[in-house]
Amino acid sequence: MKKLSILILFVLICIPSIFAAKLIVKLEAPDHAPGQNYGFGYTEYAWNLKPWRAMDEMLLSEDGIFEVELPTGCYDLVMLHPTANKVKYNIFVPDSDEEIELIVQMDRLSIPEKIEFIAPMGNFNNHTLTEDQYLIYNSENNSYTLPESMLDTPIDQIYFRVNKEKTVHIPSLPTTEYDVWASLSNVITDGNSSIVFRPDEFRRGDAEHKISGSGADSVYYAIHTKLKDIALILNQTLYTAMRKSNNLDSIISLRNAYYDELLTFKKKVPEKYRWLFLESEYMFVEKYHPANMKLAFYSIKENRQMREKVRKSPGYYQYQTEKVVLAHKLIENSPWLPTYIYEDFDRLDNDLFRYSMCDDTNVPPGYFTNFMNHVLETSNNDQVCGTILYDRAQSLSYMFEHKAIEQIDIIKTKHPEYKGLHDGSIDMFLKKFKITEGIAAPDFSIETLCGETFKLSENKGKFVLIDFWGTWCGPCVGEVPHLIELAKSIPDDQLVIIGLSVNDTEDKLNNFIAEKKINYKNAMCNKEIQQEFGVNSFPTTFLIDKEGNIVAKNLRGDLINQVTAYMNK
């Protein structure tokens, strides 16, 4: 009874709050010209995610004033203007109905001290400018000119891109996290004059801006910034080391150094802010515990024997117990839990049961499920409740299709603002139940990395195996050797294999294909094809027969015998 009462007490304290604060943001650009939009975006803060990668909402305003209501939680903010450097900021919305105001004086646009690459970005004559050869450099006045002869028709927008060869640009906004822009204020030209880029007109060096206001604690910003920096460096360093190094001990030593840095930083922070580190510590264990790193290392190196040895080791049990203990602390001590973390919590009761950890962790059976059930009963936070229900739907979808659909129906009825209902992910999830064995496969056409056009309907008379995958996906990479052997065993006039890579870059995919000596077709998958096949987990495979019908899904492992059996039916 004591444990149950404690659980209820902490659940009542820690459920996502019904409170929402009004956030007022006032942006002041250094050189504001009429007609130029300010941009403002926000997303829920997450220690392990890149900042500004995908805002929950992006807003535009000509006067630079934004008003939004945000539920209790931590948020990443990004503020933009064509003549100014982007401003990043973190805030914590407390458990109250108070008003938070931020007044942001944005700094004049700056460019790097050292210019290695400049290219114009614009759209005219149905051609996008992406090559530096269009620019004429004048060494006398250090300027770059886009000549009048190139501007014979109007350009919608023109930017000069500095030191970034590849980019994704959000229309109407001056920058994204991936870009360093030297902008000409969204110049609209009639094609009657040359456009000149003069680096000396821009401030050089690091950006500076001033933020003042009321209701926002600047200490949160300092802590979040430091935690984010640690996370980004850790991700980049360890990912590179895991791919390129064979010295596992040195990689783990590197991890330990970053963990020590995190704990040292925590000791310097006043007690009132220490709860902010719980999420970081949990994610550090969840992603970078030595046992989990060993598992990832041997997965990358395709050493199944060592991978299974790690799973059976005392260190792996320790990894599971530390994760459960920290998750328990998060629930008990944090006034706010990030939405994404509920996806992890939904699986922890399974770990408690599988590894018999209740005595070692002092966490009762069903603790996390009971916590989330209480959240669903008491919270009006659509994002949190939608996340829990959607994650449950995904887990149920493998064996209990009707129960999975029930979870989605609850989201639609009770939590209509859940972002998955509006970004296409729920629709794509439901589509997977319609794309099944026995129906005609959706036709599609795509250009392969070799420059050929692959059209599914043109391969009738052969079997086709489609593999939706990514180089970032451990299980996907684990299936690659089986696909290579399959391609060697069955002639391509009988079976065509095509890998459709999701969320990869072309360079990364080409390098991986060369490294692994992949011997079957591959292409960069687009969102339309992914949605047509209802794919939202990886790897997902479809075996298509000679008539173009789906005969099997999610074949794995010994593909030669499985595929041959279908071909011989």
N, C-alpha and C positions, 0 to 999 in steps of 0.2 A: 504493500500500500504506500509505503514511504516513497519508493521510486516512482510510482504512478503519480502521486501528488506533486512531486518535484517536476516530473515531466509536464503535467498540466500547467504548473506555475510558469515554467519557462516558455511553454508554447504560447501562453497568454501574453507574455512579455515580448516574444520575438516574432510573432506573426507579422507579415507585411502590413504596414500601417494603412488605415483608411485616410490618414491625413494627406493633404497635398498643399505645398507652398506655391504661392505665385512668384514666379521668377521674372523680373523685369531687367532686360539687358539694353543698355543704351550705348551704341557704338559711335565713335567719332573718328573719322578717317582724316589723315593729314592733308589730302588734296582732293576733297570730294567735289566731283562735278555732277551736275544734274543728270538724271537718267541712269546713273550707275548704281547698281543694286548692292546693298550690303547682304551678306549671307550669314546665317546663324544655324548651327546644328548641335544636337545633343544625342548622347547615347549613354546607357547605363555603364558605369565604370566596371572594368574587369581587369584584375591584375595581370592575367596571362594573355590578354589580347592586345594587338597593335592599336594604338590610339588613332582615332579618326578613320578607321578602316571602313566603317559603314554606320552612318548616323541613323538613329531611330527616326529622326525627322530633320529635314533641311528646309529652312524658311528663307524668304527673300523680303527685303524691305528697302524702299528708297530713302526713308528718313533714319534708318539705323535703330529703330526702337522695336523691341520684340517683347511680347508677354506670353508666357506659357505657364501651365500648371503642372507640377511634377510631384509624384508621390514620394514618400520618404525613401531616401537612397542616395548613393554616390553617383555622380554623373561626370562624364567627359564633355566639355564644351569646345566648340571650334567657331571662331568668328573671322569673317572674310570680307575683303573689299579689293577691287582691282588695283587701287593705288597703294595698298598697304600690305605689310607682312601678315600672314595668318596668325591669330592669337589662339593659344590652347590654354584651357583652364579647367580645374577640377573643383566641384563643389559638393558639399554634403547637405541634403535637404533634411532637416531634423523632423522629429515626430511632433509636429505642431502645424498650425495654420498660418504661420508668420509669413511676411513678405520679404523676399530677398531681392535686392537691387544691385546690379553691377554697372558701373560706368567705366567704359573701356576706351582709353585714348590709344588709338592704333598707331604704330610706327610706320614711317615711310618705307615703301618697298625696297628691299635690299637684294643684292645678288652676291654670289660667292666672290671672294677675293681673287681666286684663280679661275679664269674662264677656259674650259677645255672643249666646249661644244656649244654651238648656238644654232638653232633651227627655227624658222617661222612655223607657226601653226595657224592654219586658216582653211577656209573652204571656198573654192571658186572653180568654175568650169568642171564641176563634178570631180575635182581632184583635191586631195588633202596635201598641203605642203608639209613635208617631213624631212626634206634633205637640206643639209647645210650648203650644198652647191648653189642654191638659189640666192645666197647672200654674197654681196661684194664687199670685201673688207678694205677700208681706207686707213692705212697706218698713220697718216698725218694727223687725223683728228680722232683716231681710235673709234671708228663707227662701222656699222654693218648696214648695208643698204639692200632692200628688196626692190629691184628696179621697176620702173613704171611699165616696162614691157611685159612684166609678169602679171600686171594688174589691169588687164583689159576688160574685166567685168567686175561688178561689185563683190566684195568679200564680206561675209556675214560678221566674222570676228577675226582679229589677228593678234597673236601673241608671239613673243620670242621666247623660246624654251632654252634654258641654260643648264648645261651639264647633265641633262637627263635624256637618254635616247629613246626611252619608251615611257608612255604615260597613259593615264585614263583621265580624261577631263570632264568635269561636270558642267553641262551647258549653263550659261548665265552666271557661273561662279568663277572667281579668279584663280582658284587653286584647289588641290586636293592633297592628301597626305603624301602622295608619291611625287609631287611636282615641285620644282623650283622655277617659278615663273618670273620673267621680267616682262611686264605687261604694258601695252600701249593703251590702257584704259578702254579695252574692248573697241578699238578703233573700227569705225565703219567707213569704208572708202568707196568712192565712186570710180576708182580706177584712173583718176586724172593726175596722180602724182606718186612719186616714189615714197616708200616708208623707210625711215631710218631708225635704227636702234643704236643708242649711244650709251654704253655702259657707265660712263662718267656721270650721267645724270642720276644714277641710282646710288643709294647709300651702300657701302660695302661693309661686310662683317656681320656679326650676330644681330638678331632682331631685338629691339627694346620696345616695351609698351608699358603703359601705366593702367592699373586697375584699382578702382576705389568703389565704395558703396557701403551698403548696410546689410546685415543678416547673413553674410558669408564669412566663414572663418578661414583666413589665409593659411593657417597651419595645416588644414586639410590639403590644400593645394601643394604645399611643400612636401608633405608626406607622400601623397599620391604620385607626385612627379618623381620622387626618388624611387618609390616602389616600381613604377613603370619603367624607369631607366634600368633598374636591376633586372627586371623581367625580360626586357628586350635584348639586353646584352647577353643574358643567360641563354635565351632561346637561340640567338644567332650563333653564339660561340659553341654551345653544346651540339647544336644541329650540325654545324660544319665539322666539328671534331668527330662526331659519331659516324659521319659519312666518309671521312678521309683518313682517320687515324685507326690503327690497330692496337693502340695501347689503352686498354680499358681503364687501368689503374690511374693513368694521368687524367683521363676524362672525369673520373669520379673525384679525383683531387681538385680539379677545376670546379666541379659542382660544389664541393665542400667549402671552397674559398668564398664562393658567392653566398652560400648559406650563412657562413660566419659573418659576412658583410651585412646581411639582412638582420641577424641577431644583434650585432654591434650597433647598428642604426636604431634598432628597437629600444635598446637601453638608454639612448640619448633623448628619447621622446618622452614628454610628460605622461604620467599614468593615464590621464583622461583620454589619450589618443591610442593607447596600446591595442585596443580592440581592432584597430585598422589593420594590424599585422596578422590577425587570425586567418583571413582569407589567403594572404600571401603564404603563410606557413602551410596551410592546407594544400594549396596548389603546388608548393615546392615539394611536398611529400608525394602528392598524387601524380605529378609529372616526373619528378627528378629524384625520388628515393633511389639509393644505389641499386636495390634489387630490381626496381622497375627499369632503371637505365641499363642494367645488364640484359634484361629481357629484350629491350629495344635494340641494344647493340647486336645481340646474337640474331635477332630477326633481320636486321640490315645485312649482316654477314651471312644470312641464310644457313645458320648452324642450328638445325632443329634439335639435335641431341643436347647441346648446351642449354638451349632455351627451355627444354623440358626439365633439365637438371635444376635450373634456377627456380622454376615453378614449384619444385618439391623441396626447396631449401628452407632452412629456418629464417633466412633473411627475407624471403618472400612473405612468410607469415608475419614477420615483424613489420614489413611494409603495409600489409593489410590492417594490422592492429593500430599502427600509428595513424593511418588515414581515418579509421573509425573514431579514435580518441579525439583527433583534431576537429572532425565534423561535429562531434558531440559538444566540444568547447565552443564552436561557432554558434550553435543553436542556443547555448546557455548564456553566452557573453556578448554576442554582437547585437546591437540595436537594429541592424539591417543585414539582410542576406542578399547577395547578388542573384539575379534571376537564373543565370546559367548553372549555378551550383546545385539547384534542385534536381537537375538531371543526374548529377553524381549521387545525391542522397537517395534517389529512388532505387539505386542498386546496392546500397550499403547493407540493407537487411539481408539480402542474399549472401553477401560476404560474411556477415555475422553467423548465419546458419551454416554456410559451406565450411567455414574454417573453425567453427565452434569457439568464437572469440568472446562470448558474453562475460565469462569470468575474468579474462585478462583485460577487458576494456571497461568493465563496470557499466556496460550499456545493455539494457534489457532487450529481449527479442521483440521485434516489431516497432522499436523506438522511432526509426526514421519514417516508416510508413504511417504510424500514428500521428507524427508531427505534421506530415504533409496532408493527411486527411483532415486534420484540424484546420490547416491553412485553407484548404478547399471549402470548408464549412463556414469559415469566419471572415475570409479576406475578400475585398472587392477589387483587388489588384489584378486586372485582366492579364497582364503579362506574366505574372508569377503563376496564377492558376492555369492559364493556357499552356505554359511551359510544362507544368506537372502532368496535365491531362494529355498533351501531345506526346510526351515521352512515354507515357503508359500506353498510348495507342500504338506507338512504334514497337514497343515490346510485345504487345498482344498480337500484332499483325502477322507474326510468323506462324501462329497456330490457331488463333481465335479471331478470325476476320470480323465477325459480327460484333464482338466486344470492342475491337479497335474502333470500329465505326461509331459505336455508342459513345466513346470518349470524345470523338470529334463533334458529335451532335450536342454534347454537353457544352463544349467550347462555343459552338455557334449560338446556343440558347442563352448561356449565362455570362459568357465573356466575349462579347462581340467585337471589342477593340483589340483583342489579341492580334499581334502583328502577323502571325502566320496565316490568318484569314485574309490578309490584304497583300501579302508579298508573293503569293502563289504557292507557298510551300505546302499548305493544307490541300489545295487542289491537286498538286502533284502527288501528294501522299495518297489521296483517294483514288487517283488514276491507276496506281499500281495494282489495285484490286480488279481493274477492268482489263489490264494487259496481262493475260495469263495464257496457260497452255490451251491450244485448240483454236485460237483466233488468228486471223491474219495479222502479221507484224506490220506496224505502221511503216510506210515507205519513207525513205529519206535519201538525200543526196549530200555528199560532203567531200571536200578536197583532202586527200591524204597528205602526209608530210612529204611524200615523194612527188607531189604535184599532180597526181592522178585524180580523176573524179570517180568516187565510189557511189553507186546508186543501188540500193538494196534490190529493187524490182528487176534490175538487169542481171541479177545472179540466180534467177530461177533455173532449175535444173541442177543446182548444187545446194549443198547444205552450207549455212552461214552461221558462224559463232560470233556474237557481238559481246565484247567485254567492256563494260563501263568501269573505269578504274582511274587511278592517279598515282604518280610516283611518290606522293606524300602519304599514301595509305599502306600501312604495314601488311595487312592481309592481301591487298592487291598485288604488292610486290612479291609476296610469298607464292602467288599463283602463276607468276610469269614463267618460271621454269617448266611448269606443266603445259602452258600454252606453247612454249618453244618446242617441246617434245612432240606435242600434238601436230604442230605445223610440219615437223620433220617426218611424221609417220603417215600422214594422209595427204595425198597430192592435192594441189590447189584447184585442179579441175573437178574435184569431188567435194572439197571443203574449203571455204574461204574464212579466214579469221581476221577480224578487224577490232582493234582496241580503240575505244573512244575516251580520250583523256579529259578529265574534268578538273578544273582549278589548277592547271599547270601552265607554265609558260612554254612557248615553242622551243626555246633554247634548252630549258631544263629537260624537256621530253626528248629532244634529239640527243642530248648528252647521255641520258639514261639508256636510250635504245642502243646507242653505240657501245656503251659500257657493258650492257648485258647481252649484246649481239642478238637482239630480237629480230626474228625472221618472218614476221607477219605484219600486215598493214596496220598503220596507226594514224589517227587524226585527232585534231583538237576539237573536242565535242562542243557544240553550241547549246545554249539553254533550251532552244526549241526542241531539239532531238531528245534531250534529257527529259523534258516535260512530256513529250509524246509517249515515251516509254515508262513514265511514272517512276523514274529512278531517283531515290533520295538516300540510298545507302550503298556502300562500296566494299568489295566489288559486287556488281550485279551482271550476270551473264544471261544471254538468251540464245538458244539453239533454234535456228530456223530451218525448216525442211525444204525440199525441192520446189514445193508449191508456194512457198512464202509464208507458211503457217508456223507459229511458235509451238514447238514440241517439248521444250524443257527450259526451266529457269534455274539459275544459281547452281550450275554444275561446278564442282570444285575437286581438287585432288587429282586422282587418276583419270584424267580427261580422255585418254586414248580409249580405254575400255568402255567408258560411259558413252562417248560420242559414237563409237563404232556400233554399240548396241542399238542406238536409235537409227543409225544409218542402215542397219541390216533388218530392221522391222519390215 
